Amino acid sequence: MGASTKESDRTVSGLGIIDRVIASGSEPVFRADGYTFRVSAATEVRFREGLKALSEVGTNTLAKFDGERNSSGEVVATKVEFARLKLPKHKNEPTDLQVTTFPPGSKIDAYKGFGTAATNFPEEDQGGWCGWYPVPPDAALQERIRQIGMRVVPKYQRDLPVDDRAKIPFRFYVVEGTYRRTAIFCDHGLVLVPVIAVERLPSDDLLAAVLAEGVAGVLQQQAEDGRPYTLIDAAKLAAGAAGPIPFAAVGTGGLIEQLRTGRSMEHARGRMALALMADAGYDPHQAPEAWRLLAPERLPKDLAKLKDPERSLYLLNFLKVQYNPAAVPSISAPQAKDKATATPGSPDAAPRP
């Protein structure tokens, strides 16, 4: 889940759950952490947690890899480690179920589930990353978001048996009462989309970028939860458990590293979201535009003056490196003229280069 923020660099490192097997055989190609990577005859391969051979590696397997990007954007791994996820057993709860009817006063909480009783949702718990949020009673809108969300859930997840420990009960809701302009992803599959995102992103392709980022965030959490830690990892965690480090001890370099770690995780979600969008039939080239439209607190009257935030620039760069522009449907001359003058973010707007 960590990578260079300069995606034109040839050297690449990645860590994540394999969500797709692109090619099998003696030199298999997998996708994890938003990257496609090839295991060649020269790759140094290690196995952990009961895995013993490449033939046992598939989706729902953790992969940690380093490699060199080739001219097609594929990463040829120099080193890779595969491991089975070590996940705790999860008991299916009523809160894991997707709700499809929304009476007035509906609220959703990551741990208390869905309901309307005010006593179950104390005022002090409103908002927060996984606190409770009001749910608009628009069943048609909620169903639209649910359908887009389920489409961007990776196929291997949808196909897992209900009793598999890795099975995530994804649920999707539009919520009010938050200033955030991104997906809110919570423990064990809850993905929330703020109303403002629906208002600013009228097309399904644009909304898919936000929902796919939420799904990617849940998968990131699962990868961390199921990652078999080494003794070195344990030592680092133990050192961090001593309490917060004073600013004087951290210094500017330490703070920059913390920010880089957060940005690195955001970049990883962005890469993963592009892949999930493409798999689901949505246009991944719309993702940078989605985040451009969501970046400011208030949109300017002239959207042409709206600049790309860092997140959009990163995704534009990554699209050029790993996604073939020729795969985007071509636009005939009359259509191109219409799309060039369309409102940015509208369904008629052309994909950005």
N, C-alpha and C positions, 0 to 999 in steps of 0.2 A: 503493500500500500504506500510505499515511498518511492519517489522517482525524481530525477532531474526535472526542474521546472522549465528547462530549455529543451523542448521536444525535438529540436533539430539535431541535438547531440546524438552521436552514434551509440555511445555507451548507455545502457539501460539497466535498471534494477527494478524488480517488482516483487510484490508479496500479496497473495490473495487466493480466494477460492476459485478453482477452475469451473467456469460456468458454461464452457462449450468445448467439445473436442472437434477440431476443424479437420484433422486428418489423423489416421491411425497408421500402423505399420512400423517399420524399422526406424523411421525418422518422424515421429508423430508431431502434430502441431496443436497446441492448446491455446486457450484464451483465459487469462486471469489478470486481475488488477487493470483491466481495460486494454492490455497488450495481447497481441498474438505472438507466441514464441514457439520456436522449433527446437526439438531435441535431436541433435545430430550425432553421428558416430564419434565426434570429437568432444562432445559435452561430458563434463564430469557430473555424474548423477549419483545422488544419495537418496536413500529411502529411510523413513522413520515410521513409528507407530504401527508396525505390523506389515507395512508394504515391503515387497521384495523384488518386484519386477515392473518394468514399464507397462506390461500387459494388464497390470492391476490398477493403473492410473486412469482416472476418468473424471467426470464432473463430480462435484462435491468433495474434491480432494484439495488440500492446501498445497500451494506451490510457491517456493521462494527461488528467484532466479536472477542471474546476471547475464548480460549478453551484449552483442553488437547488432545494431539495426542494419539490415541490408537495404538495397535500393528500392525494394517494394514496400518498405515499412515494417516488415516482419523482423522480429528479434530472434537471432540465432543464439541460443543459450550457450555460454561457456561453462556455467555452473548452474545446477538446479537441484533443489531438495524437495521431495514430495513427502507428504505426511497425511495420514487420516486425521480428521477432526476429532478432538476429544471434547465432546459436548456433554453437559449434564442432562439427565433425563428430565423432560418437561412434561408436566401433567396438563392435559388439555383442560382449559378453563372456559366458562361461559363468556368471559371477556375477550376470548380469541375469535368469536363469531362476528362476521360482518353484519351490521344492522342495515336494513333497507327501508324501514319506515321511520319517519322523523316528526313526531308530535311537537307542538310548540314547547319551547323550554328545554329542548334536547341538549345534552352536554356529553362530551367524551373525555375520558381520562385514561392514561396509559395503564394504570393499575386497577382503577375502580371500574373501568369499562364504561358502558353507555347507560344513560338514564336521564331522568327529569327531576328527581327529588333533590331539592335544594340542600337538604341536610347531608347528602352524600358528597357534596362539592363545596367545601368551605371556601369563603371568599379569598382567604389568604393563599389558597392553592391555585387560583386562576392564573393562567399564563405560565411562565416558566417553560423550560424546554419540553418537559413532559408533564406539565400540570394539566388542568382541565380547560376546555375551550367550549364556547357555545357552538352548536351545530345548526346551520340554517335549515329550515324545514322544507327545502326545495328538493323533492324526491328525484325529479328529472335531472337536476344538476348533480346531485350526489351519485346517481347511477352513471352519469357520463364520466365522472371522475373515477368511479370504481372500475368501469370497463377499460378506460385508458390505463389505469394502474395495473390491472391484472394482465393486460397485454404486454406490459414491459417487465413483468416478473419473468425471470429466465425459465425456459421450458423444463430444465432439469428439476427446478424447484416445484413447478406445478405437477410434475410427474411423480414426485416422491410419495410413498405411502404415508397415510395420515399418522401412523405410529412410528415413523422414522424420526430419530432425534434431531435430524437436520431440517426437517420440514418446518417451514415458517408460515404461520397463518396470517398472511398479508391481509390488512384491512385498510381502506382508503376513505377519507372524509374531507369535505371542505369545512373549514372552521372560521369563525369570526373572533374578534377580540385579540388580535395579535398584530404587532408592528412589523413582524418578520416578513420578508419577501423571498422566502425559499421554502423548500419542503421541511417539515418537522418530522423527523423519524425517531421512533421510540422503540423501547424494548420489545422484542418478539413480534415484529411485523406491522406495527401501527404506523401509518404514513398519513400526515395531515397536510393539507394544502390551504394556505390563507386565501380568503375571498379576494384580496387585492391581486393575487396571481391570476385568478379566473377573469377578473375585470380587465387586466392588461394584456392577457394572452388569449385572444379569441379562437385561435385554431387548435385543433387536437395535437398537431405536431409540436407547437410551442408548449402546450401544457404537458405533453409527454416528456419534455426535457426536465421539468420540475419533478414529475412523478417518478421518472427513472432515477433521478438523483436521490430521491427518498428511498427507493428500493436498494440502490447501491449503498446507501448509508447503513441500512439494516444488514446487508451482506458484509459490510466492513466490520460491524459489531460482532457478527457471528464468527468471522475469521479470527478476531481477537479473542473471543470467548473460547474458541475451539483450538487455538494455536498451542501446540506442545512447547512449552518454554524450556530453554536450556538452563544450565547452572549459571551461565553468564547473565542471561535474562533475569533470573531470580535475584542475583546479586544487585542488578540495577534497580529492580523493583524494591528490594529491601532498602537500598540507599535512599530511594525516593520516599519511602514510608516514614522517614524520620521527621517529616513536616516540611512546611514551605521554606524555600531558600530565600534569605534576605536579598534585597535588590543589590546591595553592595557586593555580595558574594557572587551573584549571578553575573552582574555587569551587563553592558550593552550587548556583547556577543551572545550571552546566554538568552537574553530576551529575544534577540533576532532568531536564535535557533528554535525557541518555542513558537514564534510566529511562523517560521518556515515549516515546522512540523504540522501546524494547523493548516497552512496553505497547501502542503503536500497532500494531506488527506482530502482536502477539497478538490485538488487536481485529480486524485485517484477516482473520486466519485464522479467527476466530470467525464473521465475516460470511460469508466464503466457504464455511465448513463448513455454515452454515444453508442456503445455496442448494444445495449439493451433496446434502445430506440430503433436501431437498424434491424435487429432481429425481429422486432414487432411490426416492421413495415412503416415506421415513422421516419421522417427525414432528419438524420442527425445534424445536417448542416443548418437546421433551424435552432439548435441549442444556443449558439453564441448570441443570436438575436433575442432569444427568450431572456437571457441574463442581462442583456443590454437594456431591455425594456423594464426589467425589475430592479435595476441597480439604484436609481435615484428615489429618494423619498417622495418626490413629486415630479411628474413628467413635465418637461418643457412644452410649450405650445408647438414649437417647431421640432418634431422628432428627428429631423435631419441633423440637428445640432447635438443630439445625444451621443456622447462618446462611448466607446467600448470600455467596460471595466476590465480589470486584470483577468478575471475569470473568462470573459469572452475572448480576449486575446489569446489566452492559453489554449482554449478549445479550437479557435481558428487555426492556430499553429499545428495542433495535433491532428486536425482533420486533413491538413495538407500533407502531413507525414504518413499517416496510416490509412486514410480513406481516399479512394480513387475518385477524383472529381468527375471523371467520365461516367461514374456510376449514377450521378445525379441526372434525372431526366432532362433532356435538352428542351429549350423553349423556342418555339418558332418566332419569327420576327414580330407578327402582330401581338402574340402573347407576351413577348419580351417587353414591348412598349407598354402594355397594360400593367405588367408586373413592376416595371421600373417606376411607374407613377403611383403605384398602390401605397396605401398607408403602411409604414413599417410595422410588422407584427400581425398584419391582417392575413387571412388565408390566401389572398391573392399576391402577397409580396413574394418576390423571387428569393431563392436561397442566396445568402451572402457568400461572396467568393472566399 
